[in-house]
Amino acid sequence: MKTLSAYLSDTPVFTYELTIRVNSKNYLERIIAFEKDFLRMGEESGLFVAVPFKTEVNLRLEPLLEKYEKERFLSLEQRKTEALTLLNFEESKYFRNRVAYLGLDVRGAEFEDGHPIAPVDVFDPLELLAARKMMEIVPGASLPYEDLMDEFYWEEYLSVRIRSSASIWLEELVDAEGRQVDNSAVAERVTPLLNGFLKELRALAERENGGLKLLDAFSGLVTGEGVLVGGEVRM
């Protein structure tokens, strides 16, 4: 059985940039609300798994979100020694390392050699480390506290990049010998999940006066709206 990390590419297949706009009056409320919505969406789609399974224990997301909200509020309030960032879960004791891997359930799907694909083994450190490149969250440049003085009104765009170095989304691949490989059976299964997530994420960002745009793509199948399957962006 092959693992998802076996389909990693040497270069990013796509990079999308997500932005929201905040100001001195609403940044605490808007950042926290956006991040909680992102975690809910990621958990629902399986693209960013916020709560991994432990041995015979399935942690629930909502109680952790309540703790995260309090944690994040204190972090932002005490930002004089930090910087203002978006989706920087590495600073959270509740979600550190819990939104860093792909959770797609592709059991039953098959690749070109007929071997079924296995989901990421979250108990294998090497597999988990490799799987991070399947879908990465890369926070944008931090905004220093001294540039955001409390006594003055300010507005800023916060950004984060959504990047994947996995070719699993593409219906056509090129193997090590340069031959075209039909990956449509797998792409038809997993890519609509990605496209649906991107659509919801774009709508969420636009409600915060921001957006989601394609920064770069390794394949012509990747568009600003998502990845093409059968010539269209399926969801």
N, C-alpha and C positions, 0 to 999 in steps of 0.2 A: 504493500500500500504506500503510495507516494504522499508526501506532506506538502502543504501549501508553500512552505518556504523553498521547495525545490523549483518553484517557478519565478524566483526573484531574478531581476534583470540587473545588469551592471550600471545602468543609468535610469533615472526616474522615468516612468512611463507617462506620468502626468503630474502637474503641480497646479493646484487651484489656490487662489488667495482670497481669504475671507476678511471682510472689514466691517466694523461697526463704528458709529460715532457717539462719543460721550462728551459730557461737559462737566464743569465744576459743580453743578447743582445735582446731577443725576448719576454720576459715574458709579457710585457704590451700588445703587439699586440696579442699574442696567447691566453692569458687568456680571453680577451674581445671578441675575435672572437669566441672562443669555447663557451662561455656563451651565446652569441647571437644566435648561431646555436642551442644550447640546448633549449633555450626558443622557438624558431621557431618550432623545432621538437615536443616539449611538447604540444604546442598549437595545432599543426596540428593533433596529435594523440589523444588529450584529456586526456593524462595521467597526465600532469602537466599543469593546466590551468593558463596561464599567465595573461589573461585579463578577469576577471569575468564580467558578465552582471550586469549593474546597472539598475535602473528602467527606462525602455524605452530608454536606452542608451547602445550601444555596443562599447566600446573603441577599437580602432584599435591598433594592436601590433606594427607595424613598427615605427610610430611616437614615441612610448614609448621607443623602442630600441635605437633610435637616442639619446634620452635624457639619457638613461641608459649608453650608451657608454661614453658620456662626464662625467657623474657622476662617473663611474667606473675608468676612466682614472685618474681623480683627486684623487680618493681614493687610487689607487695603487701608484701614484706619491708621495703621502704624507704618505706613509706607515711606516714612522719612529715611529709613535705612534700606529701602527696597526700590523697586521700580514698578511702574504701572504696565501690566501685561495682560494678555487675553489667553485663556485656555492653558495656563501654565500649571498643569496638574502635578508637575514634579515637586512643587512646594507643599502639596497637600498630603497629610499623613493618611487621609482616608482614600485618596484616589491615586497616589503615587504608584506607578507601575500597573495600574489597573485599567488604563485607557491607552495602552501602548501596543496592543496587538490586535490582529484581525480575528474576529470570532465567527466567520462565515461557516455555516454548516453545509458542507458540500459532500457529505457522505452519500455514496451512490453515484456521484458524477464520475466520469472516466476521462482520462487524458488520451493522447494519441496512441499510447502503447497498450491500452486496454486496462491499465491498472487503476483501481479506484483511488480517489483522492481522500486523504484523511484530514480532519480539522486539526488545528494547532494543538499540540499536547502541552497544556499549560503547566504541567509538572516537570517538563524537560527544559532546564535553563537554556541550553544551547538552541533548542527549537524555538523557544519563546523569544530569545534575543534576535534570531534570524527573522522571525515573523514580524518584528517591529517595522521592518522596511516594507511590509505588505501595505501598511497604511500608517503614515506618520503625521503627528501634529507638531508643527514647527512654529512656535510663537515668534512674532515679529520683533524688531528692535525695541528694547524697553525704553520707556519715557522716564528720565530721571525726575525725582521729586522736585528738585530745585527749579525745574522748568515749568512746574505746575503749582504756582503759588496760590495758597488758599485765599489770599486777600483780593485776588483778581479773578474775573470771569475768564474761563478758557474753554475751548472746544478742541478735541483731538480725535483722530481716527486711530483705532487700535486694529492691528492686523495679525493674522495667523495663516500659515500655509498648510494645506492638506496635500500630502505628497504620497505617491505610491510608486515603488520600484518593482511592482509585480505585473507581469504580462498576462496574468490569468483573465483579465477583463476583456482581452482582445479575441475576436473570433478567428483571426489568422495570426499565426506565429511563424517565426523562422528558427529552425533548429541549428545545432552547432555546425552542420554541414551546409547551411545556407538554404535548406529546402523549406518550402511553405508547408505549414502544418495546420490542419483544420482543428480549431479549438472551439467551434461554434456550440457544441453540446454543453461545454462548461460555461462559456460566456452567456448563453441564453439563460442559464440558471443563476449566475451570480451578478452579472452586470446590471440587470434591472433593479436589484437592491441598491447598488451604488448610485444609479441615476435617480432613484426615488429619494435617497438620502440627500443628494446634492440639490434636488429641487426643494425639499423642505428646508434645507440649510440656507439656500438662497432667499427663500421667503422670510425666514427668521431674521436674516441679516438686513433685508430691506426694511423690515419693520423697525429696525434700529438705525435707519438712515445710512445703511451701508450696502454691501453687496457681495457677490461671489463671482470671480472672473478666472478664466483660464490663463495662467502665466506661461506655461510651456508644455509641450507634448512631444513624446517620442514617436507617436503613431498618428497617421492621418485619420484614424478611427475615433480619436479623442476630439471632442468639440467643446465649446463653451457651455453647452447644455448638458453634456454627459458623453458617454461612450456609445458609439453606434453598434447596433447588432441588427443584421439584416437591413442595413441602410437607414435605420431610424434609431432614435433614442427611446428605447423601451423601458417601461417602469412596471 
